[in-house]
Amino acid sequence: MERMRQLVGEMLVYCFVVVLLTGGFLVFSFTPGSQMVIYDGSYAPLRGVMMSEAYESSLRITLEVRGGALMRQLHHESSVLLVLGTVVWVLLGRLRYTLALLGLGLCANGR
């Protein structure tokens, strides 16, 4: 059980590094903001549509920045894996003695 918790912890470190690296790449292209702008990017069906600066920036990263879609997907998937892995890591730590206590209870009950 402890070895499994250690392996999950190592996976969490790697996921965190991927989140940091992809986030560092994305931060240089993202423009946060709620101001409404008219989209004039490369995706023709949305040209002329009013949208927020943040959404326009996300579209630009995905469609126009080289490797942008890959970086956004890696960032998202690593973030989700980081959250779920943290939950599993905490549960493995809390349940460390559960099997031993359950076995002890079964042995005591059998007497």
Backbone bond lengths (Angstrom), bond angles and torsions (degrees), N, CA, C in turn:
res aa  C-N    CA-C-N  psi(-1)  N-CA   C-N-CA  omega(-1)  CA-C   N-CA-C  phi
1 M - - - 1.442 - - 1.533 110.31 -
2 E 1.331 115.51 -40.08 1.467 119.43 -179.49 1.532 111.04 -68.50
3 R 1.325 116.35 -36.67 1.469 120.03 178.27 1.534 110.84 -65.50
4 M 1.336 116.13 -38.53 1.460 119.68 178.29 1.529 110.08 -65.14
5 R 1.323 116.91 -39.77 1.464 120.65 178.65 1.538 110.23 -65.08
6 Q 1.324 116.73 -37.46 1.460 120.45 178.24 1.534 110.64 -65.91
7 L 1.335 117.57 -41.68 1.458 120.84 178.87 1.536 111.66 -65.44
8 V 1.321 116.91 -39.24 1.464 120.18 176.87 1.530 109.44 -65.08
9 G 1.337 116.70 -38.82 1.459 120.43 177.49 1.518 112.37 -62.41
10 E 1.321 117.41 -40.50 1.465 120.73 177.03 1.518 111.01 -64.90
11 M 1.342 116.87 -40.42 1.454 120.27 177.27 1.532 110.50 -61.78
12 L 1.324 116.66 -37.54 1.464 120.62 178.80 1.526 111.40 -64.58
13 V 1.309 117.27 -38.38 1.461 120.30 177.89 1.525 110.16 -63.34
14 Y 1.334 116.85 -44.56 1.467 120.29 179.51 1.527 111.21 -64.62
15 C 1.328 117.36 -41.03 1.468 120.48 177.63 1.524 110.72 -62.82
16 F 1.327 116.70 -39.63 1.454 120.05 179.89 1.528 111.07 -65.03
17 V 1.329 116.69 -39.09 1.466 120.59 177.73 1.531 110.33 -64.50
18 V 1.330 117.22 -41.83 1.465 120.56 178.31 1.528 110.22 -64.33
19 V 1.327 117.99 -41.56 1.465 121.21 178.21 1.530 110.18 -62.22
20 L 1.317 117.51 -42.15 1.469 120.44 178.81 1.528 111.81 -64.32
21 L 1.325 117.31 -45.51 1.465 120.50 -177.72 1.527 111.97 -67.44
22 T 1.326 117.05 -46.05 1.465 119.02 -179.99 1.524 110.87 -69.17
23 G 1.327 117.59 -35.97 1.458 120.44 176.38 1.509 111.58 -65.20
24 G 1.327 117.05 -37.36 1.457 120.74 175.67 1.512 112.40 -63.68
25 F 1.328 116.42 -36.64 1.463 120.28 176.55 1.525 110.76 -68.51
26 L 1.328 116.58 -43.93 1.462 121.15 -175.24 1.526 113.18 -72.49
27 V 1.316 117.47 -28.23 1.465 120.09 -175.56 1.522 112.22 -64.78
28 F 1.322 117.60 -27.10 1.459 120.23 -179.28 1.524 112.80 -77.10
29 S 1.334 117.47 -15.58 1.455 120.54 -178.70 1.521 113.47 -109.54
30 F 1.319 117.70 -13.81 1.464 120.72 -174.55 1.524 111.25 -88.33
31 T 1.326 116.18 139.34 1.459 122.38 176.37 1.529 108.29 -120.29
32 P 1.329 118.69 104.82 1.463 119.21 178.88 1.521 110.03 -75.07
33 G 1.281 116.42 149.58 1.455 119.69 176.81 1.503 111.84 158.86
34 S 1.315 115.23 152.83 1.460 120.04 179.63 1.527 111.78 -110.13
35 Q 1.324 116.60 6.16 1.464 119.95 176.94 1.526 109.31 -64.50
36 M 1.298 116.37 139.51 1.464 120.78 178.75 1.530 108.96 -83.02
37 V 1.332 115.95 130.47 1.466 122.31 178.80 1.530 108.51 -129.65
38 I 1.296 115.75 162.69 1.463 120.95 176.04 1.521 107.94 -95.46
39 Y 1.333 115.98 126.14 1.460 120.78 -178.82 1.526 110.12 -72.39
40 D 1.328 114.97 129.66 1.464 120.01 176.57 1.527 111.07 -135.00
41 G 1.342 115.15 34.06 1.461 120.26 -177.15 1.514 113.11 -85.33
42 S 1.317 114.61 -160.89 1.460 121.11 -172.59 1.529 113.63 -81.71
43 Y 1.321 118.87 -14.85 1.471 121.01 -179.08 1.527 109.06 -85.39
44 A 1.328 116.39 104.18 1.470 122.95 -170.68 1.529 114.75 -59.92
45 P 1.342 120.57 -41.64 1.471 118.45 -177.59 1.537 114.27 -62.66
46 L 1.315 118.17 -19.88 1.464 120.15 -178.95 1.522 113.51 -101.98
47 R 1.297 118.74 -0.48 1.468 120.43 179.89 1.523 110.49 -61.50
48 G 1.333 115.14 131.26 1.453 120.84 179.64 1.515 114.37 88.68
49 V 1.329 118.29 -2.11 1.463 122.43 -179.71 1.521 109.33 -86.10
50 M 1.341 116.13 136.83 1.469 121.05 175.83 1.520 109.35 -76.59
51 M 1.318 116.35 133.50 1.468 122.02 178.20 1.518 108.81 -155.04
52 S 1.318 116.15 166.68 1.460 119.75 -179.92 1.526 110.35 -73.55
53 E 1.322 115.04 158.61 1.474 120.00 177.97 1.521 111.38 -59.92
54 A 1.340 116.28 -38.19 1.454 120.05 -178.11 1.531 111.32 -65.16
55 Y 1.327 116.67 -43.17 1.468 120.14 179.49 1.531 110.62 -67.12
56 E 1.318 116.61 -41.01 1.469 120.79 177.70 1.523 110.34 -62.35
57 S 1.319 115.87 -38.31 1.455 120.67 178.67 1.528 110.91 -66.16
58 S 1.333 116.96 -41.54 1.467 120.55 177.90 1.520 111.49 -63.58
59 L 1.334 116.61 -41.05 1.461 119.58 176.56 1.526 111.32 -63.46
60 R 1.329 115.94 -41.30 1.464 119.69 -179.57 1.525 110.21 -64.16
61 I 1.332 117.31 -42.24 1.469 120.36 178.64 1.528 109.84 -61.35
62 T 1.325 116.34 -45.67 1.458 120.56 -176.24 1.524 112.54 -67.16
63 L 1.317 116.97 -41.47 1.464 120.12 -170.68 1.522 114.90 -98.73
64 E 1.322 118.45 -26.82 1.461 119.89 -171.70 1.528 114.50 -115.31
65 V 1.311 118.55 -26.93 1.464 120.72 -179.95 1.522 108.38 -82.50
66 R 1.315 116.07 131.46 1.467 120.46 -179.07 1.537 109.45 -65.00
67 G 1.316 116.63 122.79 1.459 122.39 -178.58 1.522 113.27 77.93
68 G 1.310 118.21 8.12 1.456 121.37 -176.70 1.517 113.59 -66.12
69 A 1.331 116.32 -43.22 1.465 119.59 179.86 1.528 110.64 -64.66
70 L 1.327 116.79 -40.77 1.464 120.86 177.87 1.524 110.83 -63.15
71 M 1.319 117.08 -44.02 1.463 120.45 -179.63 1.527 111.56 -65.53
72 R 1.333 116.87 -40.54 1.465 119.68 178.29 1.528 110.35 -63.62
73 Q 1.326 116.93 -42.44 1.468 120.55 -179.63 1.525 111.10 -66.92
74 L 1.324 117.43 -44.42 1.466 120.42 177.28 1.526 111.17 -60.95
75 H 1.319 116.69 -41.63 1.466 121.08 -179.73 1.533 110.00 -63.59
76 H 1.305 116.39 -44.44 1.465 120.33 -179.54 1.521 111.72 -64.93
77 E 1.330 116.34 -51.00 1.465 120.29 -177.09 1.526 111.92 -63.78
78 S 1.322 117.18 -39.45 1.463 120.29 178.76 1.525 111.03 -67.65
79 S 1.324 117.47 -35.39 1.461 120.66 178.04 1.527 111.18 -66.18
80 V 1.324 116.15 -43.52 1.464 120.00 178.20 1.521 110.39 -64.05
81 L 1.323 116.62 -44.42 1.464 120.87 179.05 1.526 111.36 -63.93
82 L 1.316 116.94 -35.29 1.459 121.57 177.84 1.525 110.90 -64.02
83 V 1.312 117.94 -44.43 1.467 121.25 179.99 1.520 110.88 -66.93
84 L 1.337 117.14 -48.79 1.462 119.76 -179.74 1.524 111.88 -65.24
85 G 1.322 116.92 -38.85 1.463 120.45 178.34 1.513 112.00 -65.77
86 T 1.326 117.43 -35.36 1.457 120.51 177.23 1.521 110.72 -64.42
87 V 1.325 116.77 -40.95 1.467 120.40 177.46 1.525 110.07 -62.34
88 V 1.318 117.17 -45.35 1.466 120.68 178.93 1.522 110.46 -63.18
89 W 1.328 117.38 -41.82 1.465 121.39 -179.26 1.533 111.24 -61.98
90 V 1.330 116.37 -42.30 1.463 120.24 179.17 1.522 110.48 -67.15
91 L 1.335 116.85 -42.56 1.462 119.56 179.58 1.521 111.57 -64.61
92 L 1.323 117.58 -38.13 1.463 119.46 177.03 1.520 111.09 -64.59
93 G 1.317 118.20 -33.80 1.457 121.22 177.42 1.514 112.16 -70.82
94 R 1.325 116.18 -39.42 1.463 120.17 -179.73 1.523 111.64 -73.24
95 L 1.311 116.86 -33.43 1.457 120.85 -176.70 1.523 112.76 -93.16
96 R 1.325 116.22 16.56 1.459 120.39 -175.88 1.530 111.80 -59.58
97 Y 1.310 116.63 -42.66 1.462 120.69 -176.09 1.516 112.81 -98.49
98 T 1.326 117.47 3.47 1.464 120.16 -176.78 1.517 111.79 -63.05
99 L 1.341 116.79 -45.23 1.463 119.29 -179.66 1.529 111.34 -64.49
100 A 1.323 117.12 -39.45 1.462 119.98 178.90 1.528 110.92 -66.17
101 L 1.316 117.23 -43.52 1.466 120.46 179.19 1.519 111.54 -67.07
102 L 1.326 116.74 -37.35 1.455 120.66 177.07 1.534 110.02 -64.23
103 G 1.315 117.02 -44.42 1.469 120.67 177.17 1.505 111.97 -63.45
104 L 1.323 117.15 -41.22 1.462 121.18 177.73 1.523 110.45 -63.97
105 G 1.323 116.86 -40.39 1.465 120.67 177.90 1.518 111.95 -65.02
106 L 1.328 116.82 -39.06 1.450 119.84 178.18 1.522 112.01 -67.65
107 C 1.336 116.16 -37.68 1.462 120.40 177.96 1.534 110.65 -67.38
108 A 1.330 116.52 -41.76 1.462 120.38 179.81 1.518 110.76 -68.34
109 N 1.313 117.32 -32.86 1.457 121.95 -179.49 1.523 110.51 -71.59
110 G 1.319 117.64 -31.08 1.462 122.24 -177.75 1.520 113.00 -72.66
111 R 1.316 118.94 -17.61 1.466 121.03 -177.96 1.453 111.00 -78.50
